[in-house]
Amino acid sequence: MAKILVVDDEKLIVKGLRFSLMQDGYQVDTAYDGEEALAKAKGNDYDIILLDVMLPKMDGFEVCQQIREFSNVPIIMLTAKSEDMDKILGLDYGADDYITKPFNVLEVKARIKAIMRRTSASRKEAGQPEAPKSNVIESRELRLDCDNRRLSISGREINLTSKEFELLELLVRHPGKVYGREELLTAIWGQDFLGDVRTVDVHVRRLREKIEPNPSEPKYVQTKWGIGYYYQE
């Protein structure tokens, strides 16, 4: 049974989401401010977190950023603002998806199911018994443990979000292959993702900041101008 944390200071929204998700068999925890959300995220193992942006005590972006310091749990941001920069900012802090208020609960369920499917498929692929060696990828100074979704560079562990890891894994598995932004968006976020290609650019930038000695002159994840990105072996 999947376990979900719903975070919003509007109690009617929390109540409605909790009831609807429990009807679908999910186990649901709730929080009404940023500090409570962060405490619950630290003390529990959630499969997905629904996180409102406008929260008392600590806003959703800060909560998301702090969660990313210790967990790769998928996070869906809930925002009442429709400006693109707010959405991109949410992804920039490590969120996996966003939904703009007011939303239909069916849309929320669809996004949750899509993330659950991708997470499940990724774990199954990584755990195939017929190809155990593929679960650990070593290239140059990089070592990717695909079973446990952990990256180390020259023995130093690097904490990546789930999407950052999936993006790097795809590129490293196919060194030299140039992936277009639309191709990466579909491969990593799925065909039902409503965002645009800027999501890919944001995640590549964040990935470079974590793995590259000099992000402005990357040696791992390269840009093919006007097309997309590739991994240089």
N, C-alpha and C positions, 0 to 999 in steps of 0.2 A: 504494500500500500504506500503510494507516494505521500510525502509529508511536505506541506506548503505553509510558508509564513506569509500572512497578509498584513501589510503595514499601511495604515491610513488614519488620519485624525478625524475623519468623518465616520462616525459610528454606524450610520445607516449603510454606507458603502461596505464597510467591513462586515456588518451583519448579513447583507445580501450576498456578498461573495462567499462568505463562510458557509452559509446555508446551501447555496447552489453547488459549491465544490464538494461539500460533504455528501450531497445527493448523488454525486458521481463517484463516491467511494474514496475521496481523498481525506487524509488526516490534516486538519487545519489548525494552526496556531495563529494568534492575532497580536498585534502591537499597535499602539496609538501615538507614539512619538519616537523620535530618532534614537534616543538613548535606550529605550526599551527594546527597540528592534535590534540594535547592535548587541545588546546583552543576550537576547534570545538566539541570535545567529551564532554567537560564540558558544552558547551552552547546548545547542541542538544540531542535529545533522539533517538539514532540509534538502529536498530535491529541487525546489524552486522557491524563490522569494518574489512576491509582488510588492513593490516598494514605491510609495507615493513620493513625489518630489517635495511638496510643501508640507513639512512636518514641524511640530514644536520641538524645541531644545536642540535639534540637530537636523539639518535638511537631508533629503534623500540622497543627494549627490555625495555629501560627506559620509553618510552611512555606507553607501555603495563603495566608496573609495576605501574606507576602513575595513569593510568585509573582505575586499580583494587582497588585503594584506595577509589573510589567513585562510581564505576559502575560495574555491572556484565554482561555488554553487551558482547555477543560472539565475540571473536577476532580470525581472521585467519591470521597467520603470513605468509608473502611472503619472501622467502629467496633465494639468489643466491648461497648460500653455501650448499653443499650436506652432509657435515659431520654430523653424528648422534648427536654429542654433541651440535652442534648449534641448531638442531631441539629440542632436549630435553631441552636445555637452554630456548628456546622460550616458551615451555610449562611450564617450571619452573617459569617463570615470570608471569604466569597466562593466557597464550593463550589457546584457545580451540582446535586449529587445525593448521596445517602448510601446505604450498604448496611450492615446490621447483621450482625455475626458471631454464630454461624457462618452462612455463606451457601453457596448452591448455585452452582457455577461457571456453570450455565446462566442463573441470574438475573443474574450479572455480565455475561455476554455480551449478554443482552437489554437491559440498561441501556446498555451501550456502543453497541449497534446503534441504540437509540432516539436517543441523543445524536448519533450520526453522521448519522442520517437528518434530524434537525432542523437540524443545522449545514449539511448539504448542501442541503436545501430552502431555507434562508435565503439561502445564497450564490447559488443559482440564481435565486431571486426578485429579489434585489438586482441581478443581472446581466442581467436581461431586456433585449435590445437594442431592443425596440419601445417601451420607456419609460425612456430613459436619464436623464431629468430626475428621475425618482423615486428615483434612487440618492443624491441629495443633498437633504436636507430642511432648509429654513431657516424658522424660526419664532421671532419676537421675537429674543432674543439667541442662540438656539440654532442650531447648524449640525451636522446629523448626516450623516456620510459613510457611507452604508449598504454600499457596496462594501468599504471598509476598516474598517468598524465603529469609527469614530472620532467623538467628540463634542467640539465646542469651544463655549464660551460667551463671547461678546464677544472672540473671538480667542484665548482661553486654553483649551488642550486639557485635557479631563477624562478620566481613565482609568476606564472602566467595565468590569465583568465582562461576559461574554457575555449572561447573563440580564438584567442591569441594562440593557444596551443594547437587547435585544429588547423589554423591557418599555417603555422610554421610546419606542422607535420606534413600537410599536403605538399608544400613547396619542397621540403627536404626529401620527401619520397620520390620526387620527380625533378632532380637537379637539372638546371638549364632550360626546363620547359617554361615558357612564358604563359601565364594565366591572365586573361583579361579581367577587368574589374567585375563585369557582369557575370563572368564564369565563376569567379571566386564568391561572389554574393550568393549565387545559386548553390554552389557546392558546400559552403560553410553555413549559410543562414537558411537555405531551403527556398523552394519556389514560392512558398506562401508568405515570405517575409515582405513587409510593405515598405521597408526603407529603400534608400537609393545607394549608388556606388560610393558616395562619400563615406558611408559606413566602413567600406573596405579601406579607404585611405586613412581614416582615423585609427583603425586597428593596426595597420601597417606601421603608422607613425609611433603608436604606443609600443608595438613589438620592438621596433628598432631602438627606442629609448631604453629598453630593458636588456637587449642582447648585443647591441653594437657598441664597440669601444668609442666610436665617433658616429652618432646617428646621422650627421650631415654628410658623412662619407662612408656609407655602409659597405661592409665586406661580405655579409651573408645574404640579406634580402635586397635584391637589386631592382631598380625600376627600368622598365622598357618604355621609354617615353611615348605617350600616345596610345599605349596598348595595355600594359599592366605590370605585373611583378613576377620575379623568378628567383630561385635560390642558386647562388653561385658556389659550386663545390670547390 
